[in-house]
């Protein structure tokens, strides 16, 4: 967007607002799309000269070339110029909602860090001989003024939108000086209050572009697809600098050569996220050729169902901010590609560009690899909510031209992308008259895509009903069309005819999200529900260093902010270094296009369901394995018919020729199946053995343990139970050659991010309840003490009784340990707990904690039979498959940005620990919780205590303590998504209940029964 000419900067008093505080809309050259042109285009990125001033009135002469100033890389943010080692130009600051400046729109503080940029660039004589020269800025935060060769020529704003400035009359052959003044705060700050770091500067590319006489200014593409006839209808219009130069459109692959603006229909292959078919078109005049990638597709809402090319489509989405830990929003092409490939490899098919238009190269990648995109306007005014929405620009007519300008620039830049299936008016900007004005402006430019905006639940100006973090109960009501009625009958009827989506749901902060599958099941069950977008893609941890120099990722409050929102910025599926979290692995399993799951009503049966909208399973190989106690007994491939989109197939082991062997010793037998891309069908981005879905069914459970017959030996100072030595009170002292530092019943865990925040859903309606962690504190679970009252022989067994409870509370757990001897190297203990007293709510876990002396606990090898290979919890189980797995203790840990409970493995029936004093083997027998019999225990092992984990703010603050901390639980509380959304659902909540765990401890040796 070219901007208005300005006069030179002056400090003279004025009654007018400074330029950066005005609501003036930039005028002039309208920025075009991101073109692949044959005209010259010079990238001005690189090293610029830079100086930071404390106020917007810098006094710097735009004719000063900045000799002797510092050097800064463009694109980039000045706050991150030397991160993580130094912060010479101020530090990042994080707020989610609250403005970091006084709320006084459009005014901003006088203390306004302002960067002066200088670049000298050369222009050849032939570049100025004909046509025009245009400076293009892809993104500058937040307001800027441009001067060329000392002459101020434009101001502009709209941080994530392009600006074009005609500098033909100012540029001369030879050397030229470009001066750019950028303020951190401006009037635009009030409409750019997104949940992210406040970072400033020229953070996207700057280019100098030659626009030849008779060249092409802008191209508009319409490429619809008729799924009935198979025809694509194409019309490409072009704006030129000379109306007499009629552009010609060519699509060689389709044999097309037509005049620009001419409509033509031809048989084509359609574009979708599943099959992103693109055609290359050129638009040419004698002076210039522009290349465009075209995808034929039609978006429609039919009978309240969202469709692409005539087929209902579910959006398996993520919300993506642009972020790198050392570069902020100045993301590289390599990072954009990495994000797209990670999304595709984790079965994401849609991305919401939260909360602004992304770098245009990202959209090109979405076109090419296949992702549906909701392109969101650069608008968020969330901070006004704390003021009761007083002065909100969304309802202020003075802001109408500026907000309309923003959506207009977004649509003009991006409308040619087939990946964009919806426009969004913005995010968390309240309600008001400017929603209608923006919607009208978009529809005037492009009426082929639906409009989205979540902030107005009446959905008056949009085409889809959108919500954030609606509970599963409410989503079910909406899916059935039974949601509470709006007061306005006409609006209510209009909204009920819309598809529904969760533009944000299952908040991925820390260990979570839990309850993912519950939402996905609803999306599948109801045609009206079009899916949702996980919040969010990546933890925005900024690379920094601790006081001792240890590398770290900082979050809100780590940079001395006056106001901040703490760790709420590290809430992504990816850790800051782009390592996928367990939540992302779970998401991939939930989003998998081939759903493989056991059918409860048909024991031993697996359903294979094709969840693609367009593709059959012709490219899919189905492989199975029979496992007994994690050992493969047999494998094979299913010779099944091709499954059409939306159809399913029921399979049994017998039907595929899997012979189930007789297992007289009674190990658990599982039938596991997975879908993979056939090698001959594999796309270049798909890894080898790319899994499209996996599932399992238990054919026979793990048999119980036979009653031991050995004798417990009474000692002068305690008891000997096989390899286990206990003191006189009945507390373990050693297991074989390994000392036991401590042990007791446990009902607490290091709090997750979700545990620390209120949330709840009970029986349907969402009921605000205290945070789970607060309830646990009230019950004293973080300060448990175990009292052993009695230890003695009963029928050959050592029975130890007592009580475990927290200081300051009267609720507790009656404890009973029953020790028996199997043989000289094998002991058995049955751990039983019965809650007593009045409990205030759920418990974190019910199980046994052992702390073994182990100097190098992190390097201890762990082999287990159970669910894996990654962590899983009661409401995060889709990615966990039964098998035999091996890790070290260190590898069992997940290094979340904020330390918290992690690393649990469920359904564990056997564990071997490679201890310094010899192997310790654990075998799990009967596990019960209330009246339920549970297959296996929940197991975790770590080189530090839960207390240390809970107290740490960053991973480097947790250090091994010389002990190996083992947890063997009957059950653990689910994860939920209470950090933002509902808490743990009733189906995954752990209530105080009687529980037992039967364990055998063997040292040393192999697996035996």
N, C-alpha and C positions, 0 to 999 in steps of 0.2 A: 504494500500500500504506500504509494508515494505520499508525502506529507507536505504541509504548507510551508512555504518559504518563511524564514524567521530572520530577525535582525540579530546582531551580535549580542553576546551575553553582556549584561550590565548590572551593576549593583545599585543603580539609581532607585530611589523610593518610587513605589507605584501602588495605585489602588487596585490594579489588576492582580489576579492570582498568578504566581509564577507558572511558566509553561507546563511544568511537570505536575501541576495541581489543577490544570484546566480539564474540562470535559470536551474539548474540541476534537472532532473526528478528523483523522487524517484524510486528505483529499488528493486527487491527482491520478497517477497511473495505478490502475487496479492490478494487484499482483496476480499473475497467472499461476497455473499449475507448475509443478516441478518437472521441467521438460528435459527430454533427451533431444537436443538441438544439434544441427551441424554448424550453426553459427558459433563464433568463438565465445568461450565462457571461462573466465579465469578465477580460480579459487584463491581468495586472499587470506585463507587460513594460515596460521603459522605464528611466528614471533612478532608481537607488536610492542611498542613502547607504552608504558603505563605509569600513571600516578594516581593515588587515591587522595581525595580531599574530604574534609569532614562535612561540607555543606554543598548544596546544589550550585550556589553561586561560587564557582571555583576561582574565578578571576583569570583562569588560564586562557591565553590567546590561541584561538584555533589556527593561527598561522605559525605557532611555535611547534617545531617538529619533534619536541620531546627529547632532544639530545641530552644524555646524562640521566634520563629517567630509568626506572626499572624496566625489565622485560617481562612480558606475560604471554602465555599461549592462548590464542583464539582458534577454535572455540574453547571456552572454559568459564569458570566462575572465579572471581577474584578471591573469594574466601578460601577456595581450595587450591590456590596457586602453588603452594609448596607443601600441601598435605601429603603424608601425615606427619612430616617432620617439623614444620613451622607454619605459623598463621600470621604473616606480616600484614594482611589486609582485612583483619577482622575474622571472626569465626562464624560457622554456620549456626543457625538457630532453628529450633523446631517448635511449631505450635500446630495443633490440629484444628481447633475452632477459633480460639481467641486471637484477636489482632495483636501484634507485637508493638503497635503504636497507638496513641490515643485515637478514639473513634470520633472523627471530626471531618467527615467527607465534604469536599474532596481534598481538604488540607492534610498535610503531613508535617512532621516535626522539622524544625529548622536544622537540627542535627540529622543530616541525611547523607550517609556515605555516598560519594559520587566519584566514579572512575573516569578519568580522561585517558582516552586511547589515541595513539598515533601510529600511522603506517605510511611509509613512502613506497609508492609503486610506480613502475614505468609503463608508459603507453607508447606504442609504435605509431608513426605518422599515419600508416594505412588504416589503423583502427579508428581514427577520427575523420576519415575521408568521406564516409557516407553513413547514413542511418543515425542511430542514437546509441549512447552508452548509458547503461542502467546499473546502478548499485542495488544489489538485492541482499537483504538481511533476513535470514530464516528465523532467528529468534534472539531477542534481546530483553533482558529482565532489569528494570520494568519500564522505564521511559528513556528515550534517547534523542539526542540532537546531533545532526551530521553537518560537517563543514568540509568543503573540498577546496584546497589551495587557499585556505584562510577565509572562505566565504561560507557562512552558515546557509544551508539550503533546505533543511527539512527537520521536522521533529516527528516522532512516531511512537507508537505503543501497541500493546497487545502482545504480551511476552512470547507466546507460542504460535504466533502468526507471522507470515512474511510481510516485509515492507520493500517496496521498490521505489527508487529515487532516480529520476532522470537527471544525469549530471553531464549531459552532452556539452552544454555551454560552459562548464567549469573545468573540464578535463582538457589538458593540452599535451601535445607530443612531448615525450621525455618524462622527467620525474614529476610526480604529483603527490600531494600530501592529503591524506584522509584523516580527519579528526572526528572522534565520536565521544560525546559526553553522555554517560549513563548514570542515572540516579537509582539508588536502591529502593527508595520509597517514592510513590507518586499517587495520583488519583486512582490509577489502575490497581494499586494494592488492595483497594476495597472490593474489587471484583475478581481478585486472584488469590483468594484466601483458601487455597486447597490444602489438604492434609499432607504436608510435605515440608522439607527444609526450605527456609528462606535463603535463597542463593541468588547472586546478582552477576550481571555482566553479559557480554556477547557470548552466548553459550551454544549457538548454532552457526553454520557457515556464513561467510560473507563472500559474495562473488561480484565480479564486474562482468557484465554481459553485453555483448554487441547485438543490437537489434537492427538488422539491415533494412534499408528502404525496400518496401515491398515484402517485408518479412511477416512472420506470423506472431501475433500478439497472444492469442489464447485459443484453446481448442476445447470444445464441449462434445462429449461422447454420450450417445444413447444406444445401448446394445441390449435389446430385450430378447427373451426366448419364449417361444410357444411350445410347451411340452406336448401338446396334442399333435401338431403338425411337424415338429422337429425343426421348424424354421427359426432363424435368428433375424431380427429386424435391426438394421444398423443405420444410424444417422450421425455423421460427424460434422459439426459446424465449426467454423473458424473465424476469428477476428484477425484482420490484417491491417498493416499500416497504410496500405494503398488499396482502396476498394476495387480498383481496376484489375488488380492481380488476383484472379479467381483461383483459389486453392484446389488441388486435385487430391482425392483420397484413394489410396491403393492398399488393398489387402491381398498380397500375392497368393497366399495359401488358399484363399477362397476365390481367386480369379476375379477380384473386384477392382474396377477403376471407375470412380464416379466423381462428380463435382461435390465439393463441400456443401453440406446442407441438404443433399439429395438422400432420400430414404430408399433402402433396398432390402429385400428379404432373400435369404439364401439358407440352404441346409447347413447346420453347424453342429458341433459338439458343445454342449452347454458347460458353463463354469459353475462349480460349487466348491465348498471347502473339501469335499471328498475327492473330487476330480477337478482340480483347478486348471481347466483348459484355457489357454490364452492364445490369441492371434495377434500378430504384429501388423499394425497399420502405419502408413506414413501419410502425412499431410504436407503437401509441397506447393510452393510458389517458385517462380524462377529464381528468387533470391534466397530461399531458405526451405529446409525440410525438417519437420518435427516427427518424431517416432512416438507412437502410443501403443501400449499393450491393452488389448480388448478382451473382456470376458463377457459372453452372452449369458444373461440370467435375468429372471424376473422375480421380484419380491412382492408378495401379496398376503393380505389377511383375508381368509375365506372362512365364513361362519365361525369367527372368533378364534381361528387357528392360524398361526404364523406358518407361511409356506415359502419355499424356494423352488422355482421351476415346477410348481404345481404339487409338490410333495411336502407334507408336514415335516418340519425340522425342529429338533430340540437343540438349544444352545448350551453346550458344555464349556462354560466360559471362565475367564479370569479377568480381573481388573489389573491393568498394567500402568504403573508410573514409569517414566523414564528415569533410570538411576544406575549409576556406577559408584562404588564406594570411594574412589579417588577423584571422580570427575563430576559427580552430581548428575544433573540433567544433560550434560554435554556427552551424550552416549556416542560411542563409536559405531561404525558400520559393522565391525566384528561382533560387538555386543548385541546389536539389533538382530543379526543373523543367529547368534547363539540363543537368544530368547525365542525366536520363532521356531528353531529346531527343537528346543526343549519343550515348547508347547506341543508341537506335533508328536514328539516322542512320548508325551504323557497324555495323549488323547484329548487335548484341548482342541475345540473346533471354533472357538469364538473369543474375542478379546474386546473389552471396553477400554477405550483410551482415557483412563481416568487421570485427571479431569480436564483435558485440553487436547487439541489436535497434536498428534505425535510428529516426530520428524517424518517428512514425506517418504524417506527411503524405507521406513518401517512398513508403510502401507504398500509399497511396491513388493516387499517380501511377503506380505499377507496375500497379495494377488497371486504371486508366483507359487507359494507353497500351499495355500489354501487355508485361510482363516476368515471367518465372518467377523466383521468389525462394526462396533458402534462407535462412531466418530463423535467425540464430545466437545462441545464448545468450551472455550477458555473462560469459564464463568463459575465462580463460587463466592458467595457472600456470607459464609457460615457464621462469621463473627457477629453479625447483626442479630443473630438469634439470642445472644446474651443480652442484647438491648431491647428485647421484645420486638425485634425486627423494625424498630424505629429507624427511619432514614435509609431503609434497604433500597439499593439501586434498582432492584427488580421491579419495584413499584413506584419509581420516581421518574416522571416524564423528562426531567433534565438528562437522564441517562439513556433515554430511548435511542437516539441516534448512535451512540457509542456501542450499545449492546447489539443493535441491528447490524452495525458495521462488523462486529466480531463474527457473527454467524455467517454473514455474507462472504467474508474473506475465507472462512473455513470451507464453505461449500464450493466457492470458486476455485480454491486450490485443489480440492480432493474429489470432486464429484465424478471424475472419470474412473475411479477405482472400483472394479467389480466386487472387491472384498467388502466394501462398505455397504451394509444392509440396513443401516438405520442412522439417523442423525439424532444427537442429543443436545437439548438446549443448554445444558450445563448441569451442575451438581450442587445440592444443598444451598440453594439461593433463595429459598422461601417462595412466596407467591406474589403475583402482581401483574399489572397491565403489560409489562414488557415481555412476559411470556408469549402473549398473543402477538405482539409486534414481531418478535423473533420467529415465531412459527409461521406467520404470514410471509415474512421475508424468505424463509427457506423454501416454502411451498412455491413461491414465485420463481425461484431458481430451479428447483428440482422437486417434482411431485411423484417421483418413482419410488421413494423410500418412505417408510413410516417414520414418525417423530417420537422421541422419547423424552421424558423428564419425570424424575421420581418425586421431586419436591412438592408437587401438587397432586394429592391422592384423588382428587375429583377427575383427573386426567382430561380436563376440559379442552386443552389445546393440542393434545397429542393423540397417538394412534395405538399405544399399548399401555396397559395398566402395569405400573412398575412400583416395586417396594424394596426396602432394605430390611433384612433380618426378620421378616415375618416368620412366626413360629410355624412348625409343621401343622399344628391344628388349624391355624388361619389359612395356610396354603391349601390344605385339604378343602376347607370351605370354599375358597375362591375357585379351586379346580372344579368343584361341583356346582358352581354358580350360586352358592348359598351364603356369600359374605353379607355382612350388615349393609342395609340400603343407605344410599346417600339421601340427604334431605330433598334434593332436587330430582324429581322423578325422571325428567328428560336426561339429565346427566347420568343418573343411575343406569338407565336403560342403555345409554351409549357406552358406558364403561363395561357393563356386563357382556357387551358384544365384542369386547377386546380380548386379545390374548394377554396372559399375565406372565411377568418374569420378575425374578429377584435380581435387580441390578447389582446388589451386594448381598452375599449370604455366606454362611460357614466361615467365619472370621479365622484366618490362619495364623493367629498370633501364638508363638511359642509352640508348646506341645498340643497339637490339634490340627484341624478342627475335628470335633466329635459330632456324630449324628449326620455325617455326609450321606450315608446310604438312605437314611430316613427321608431326606428331601428327594433324592434321586428316584426312589420308589414312587413318590407322589408325582413327580414329573412324568414318569412313564405311564402312570395310571390314568391321567386326565389330559385329553387332547388340548384343552385350553392352556395348560401350563407349558410354556415354551422354554423353560430352563432357567439358568441363572449364572452368575459370575462370582467366583470366589474372591473375597477380599483377603489378601491381595497377592501380587506376583512375587515380590521380593522384599526382604528386610532392608530398610534404608539405613543400614549401619554405615557410618562414615569412618573410613580408615584413619586411625589415630594411634597414639601410643600412651601407655600408662606412665605414671611418674617414674617408674624404673626402666622405661624404654621398651616394655613388652608390647608387641603389636596388639591392637584391640580394634573393635568396631564400636564407635560412640553412638549414643542416641541422645534424646532430649535431656538436658541438664548436664551433659558431659562437657559443654563448651561455655559454661558460665552464663547461660541465658537468663535474662531478667524474668521472663515468663517461658514456660515450656510445658510440654505434655509427656515428658518422660519417655518410657520405652514403647509408647503406642505407635511409634514410627517403625519398629521392628516387628512387623506383623505379616510376614510373607511366607509363601510356599518355598521360596529359595532363601537360604542363608545369605548373608551379605556377599560372600565370595562366589555366589551362584551354585553352591552345593544344594541339590534337592533335599528337602527335609522329608521326614517320614510322612508328613501331611501331604506332600506332593506325590509321594509314592501311593498313598491311599487314594488321592484324587485320581491318579491314572487308572487305578483298579475300578473306581466307581464310574469313571467316564468311558471305560473300555467299550469299543464298538461291538465286540462280541461278548455278550454276557453269558457266563457259564456258572450255574449254581444248582445246588441240591434242591429237590422238590420234596418238601416235608410230607406231603400227602402220599408220595410214592417212594417209600424207602429204597435206597440204593439206585435212585434214578437221578440223572443230571439233565438239565435243560440247557440247550445251546440256542441262544437267541441272537439274531442278527439285528443290531440296532442302527445300522447304516440307514440313511434315507434313500440312497441311490445305488449303492453297490451291493451285489450279491457276494456270496462267500467263495466265489470262484478262485480268488487269490489267497484263500486261507487254508492252512493245513491244521487239522485237529489231531493232537497227540495226547496219549494217555499213559499213566503209570500206576501200577499197584504197589503200595508201600506197606510194609509191616514194621512197626516201630522205627519208621523212617528209612528203612532199607528197601531199595527197589527190588521187587520180586519179578516184575514183568513190565514191558513197555510195548507200545504199538501206535499205529496211526489209524484213525477212523476213516474208513472208505464210505463216506456219507454223501448223500445227494447235496447239490448246491442249494443253499438256503437263500431265498429271496429277501430283499429288504423288509424288515418288520416281521419276518416269519421266524419260527423256532422249530427245534428238533429235540425229541426226547431220546435219551440213550441210557442203556444199562450195560454193565460189564459183559454180560452174556451176549448182548446184541453185537458187540464189537470183537468178540472172540477172546475176551480176557477171562482166563480160568482162575478162579479164586481158590488158592490152596488151603488145605486144612491146616490150621495153626493150633495144635493141641495146647501149646503153652500160653495162648491167649494174648498175643500182642495186639495193639490197635492196628486195624487194617483200613487204609484209606485208598480211595480211587480218585486220582488227581488228573485233571485235563486242562490243556491250554491250547489256545489258538495262536498260530504264528503265520507271518507272511511267507508264502512259498518263495524260495530263492529266485525263481524265474520271474516273479511278480514284484520283487522288491524295488522300491524307489531309491534314488541315490541318497536320500536323507535318512532312510530307514536302516537301522543297524542290523547286523546279522541276527537271526533268530528273534526278530522283533515280535514281541508278544502283544496280541490284540485283545487278550482276555484270558482269564484263568479261573478255575474253581475246583471244588472237591466235594466229595461226600464220604462220610465215615460208614464203612460196611460192617465193622464190628468194633466194639470199644475195647479199651485196655482192660484186661482182667484184673481183679483184685489180687492182693498179695496173700499168700498162705500164712496162717498163724504160726509165728516162730515158736520153737520148743526149747531154746537154749536157756541157761541159767544166768541170772544177774548175780554178780559177785559183790558181797558186802565187804568194804574196806574199812580200815580204822578211821579214815577221814572222808569217806564218801562211798562211791559205787563204781563198779566197772561193768559196762554194758557192751560186750564185744570190744570194739576198738575205742569206744567212747568212755571217757572218765568224767565223773560228775562229783561235785563236792557234797558235803553232808546235807546241804539244803536241797540238792537235786539240780543244781545248775551246772551245765557242761563246762568242763575245764579244758579238755583237749579231745581231739578226734585223731586217732593215730598219733603221728608226730607233729600235728599242727595244733598250736595253742588256740583256745577260744577266749578272746578278750571280753566278750559280752554276748548276751542273748536275751531275748524276751519276746513276748507277743507284741505286735505292732499294729497300730490303726491309723497312722499318720503318714504323709508323704511331703516331700519338698513341693511347695505349692506351684502349680502351673500358673501361667498368665490368666487362664480361665478361672482357676480356683480363687484368684485374688479379687474378682469383680462380681458384683451382684448379677443375678439372672435366674430364671426358673421357668419351668413349664410343668404344671401338674394337672393331669387329667384333662387337658385341653387348653383352657385359657392360660395365658401367660400370667403368672402371679409373681410380682416382685418379691424376692426373698434375699436374705443376706448372702454375701459371697460364701461359697463352700468353705474357703479357708477361714473365714470369720467364725463359722459354725464350729469348725474343728478346734479353733482356739477356745471357744466357749466350753467345749467338751474336754478341754485339756489335752488334746491328742498330741500336741507338740512337746509336751512335758510329761510323758508317761513314766510311771515307776511300777516295777513289778515286785510284788511281795509273795514269796514262796512260804506257805504255811506248814506244809506237811510233806514228808517223803518217806515211803515205806513200801515193803513188798506185799503185793496182793496177787495171789495165784501165780507166783513165779515172775510177775512183772513189777518193775519199779514205778509206782504211781506218785506223781508230784502234783500237789494242788496249791493254788494261790489266787491272787487277784492282780490285775493290771489296771491302773487308773491314772488320771492326770491330776497334778497338784491343783488344789482349789476347786475341784469338782466332785460330785458324788456319784456320777455315772461311771461305770467301769465294766470290766470283763472278767468273769470267773474263768480261771485257767486250770487246765488239767493236762499234764504230760504223762503219757503211759509208755515206758521204755521196756523193750524186750530184746533178747539176744537171739540173733539168727545163727551166727557162728562167731568164731574168734575175730573175724575182721568185718563183721556186718552187724549193725544195730538197727533196730526199728523204733521209731517214736511216732506216736499218734498224738497230735496237738489238737486240743479241743478248747473252744472259747464259747461262753454264754454271756451275752450282755445283761447287765443289771442296772437298775436306776432309771432315771428319766433322761433320755438322750435328746438333744436339741435338733437333730437332723441327721444327715448321712455321715458315714465315716469314709476315710480315704482308702483304707485297705483293712483286711482281716487276715493276719498271717503271722509267720515266725521270722524273726530277724536274728541273724548270726553275724558276729564280727570276728573274723579269723585273723590272727597275726600273720601278716604277709608283707614283707618289706617291699617287694616289687609287684604289688597287687595288679597294677595296670597291665602287666605283661602275662598274667596268668591265662593259659589257654582254657577256653570253655567250649565244650561240645554238648549239644542238647538235642533231644527229640521233642518236637512240639511245633508250634506255629513260628513262622519266620519267613525270610531271614531277618526282616526288620522288626522294629517294635510294633506292638499293637495293644489296644485297650478295648474295653467293653463296647464302645461305640465307634471304634476305628479298627475294623477287622477285615475289610474286603481284600486288602493286599496280602494278608498273612495266610500262608499255605503250610500244611503239615509236612514235616520232613525232618531230616537230620542235618544240623548245621553246626558250623564251628567259627568262632571268633576269639580274639583276646578280650579281656575285660575292657580295655581301652576302646576297642572297636564296638563294643556293645553300647557305648555312650553316644548320645546325640548332643553336639555342642550348640545348643540354642543360644541366641544372642543374649538372653537373660537366663542364667542357670535355673533349672527347675526339674521336676520329676521327668524321667525319660528312661528309655531302654528296656521296658518290660516286654517279656515274651510270654504269651499265653498258651494254655493247653500243653504245658511241659510235663512229660512223664519220666524223662531221664536226663541227668546232667552229669558230665564229668568235668572236674576242675583239676588242672595240672598244677598242683600246689608244690611249693619248694620242698615240703616234707613228704611228698608222694601224692599220687592221684587220690582225690576224694570223689566218690561216685554217689549220686543221689538218685533214688528211684521213688517215684510218686505212686502211691496206691489210691485208696479211696479219698475223694475230696467231696465234701458236702457243704452247702450253704442253705440254711433253713431246711426246706424239704427237697431241695434240688440236689441231684448228683451231678458233679462237674467232671468233665474229662480233662484231667491234668491240672496243674497248679500254674499260677502266674509267677514268673521267675525274673529276678534282676540281680545284677552284681555290679558293684562299683568300688573304686578305690578311695572313696570319701563318704562321709555320713550324709544322711538326708538333711541334718541340721546345717552342715557346712554348705550344702548345695542351696538350701533355702536362703541362707544369709548373704550369698554372693550376688553382686550386681552385674558382674561380667565374668566370662569363662576363666580368664586368667587369675581370678581371685579364688578359685577352688584348687586346692592342692591335696595330693595323696597324703593320708595320715598314717601309713604303715599297716593299715587293716584292709581286709577284703570284706566288704559289707554285702551280705547275701539276704535277699528277701524271697521267701517262699509263701505265697499268698493263696488263700482260697479264692479271693476275688479282690479286685481293685475298683474304685469308683471310676466312672467314665470321664471323658474330657469335656464334652459340651463345647459351647462357643460363647460363653458368658462374657468374655472380654469385649464382645460386641455382638449381642444377639441372645438367644435362649441359652439357658444353662443345660446341664445334663438331663436328658429326657428320662422319664420313668423307667424305660426299658434298659437303661444302663446305669442307673443310680444304685449305689450300695448302701442299703439301710442296715442298721445294727441287727444282727441275726446270729443264731448259733452256727458255728462253723467248725469243721474238722479237716485236718490234713494228715494223711498217713505217709510217712517217709521212711525209706531205708537209706542208711549211710554206710558206705563200704570203702575200705582203704587197705591196701591198694588193690588193683585188679581191673578186669574188664567187665562188660555188661553180663550179669548173671541173674537168674531167677531162682 
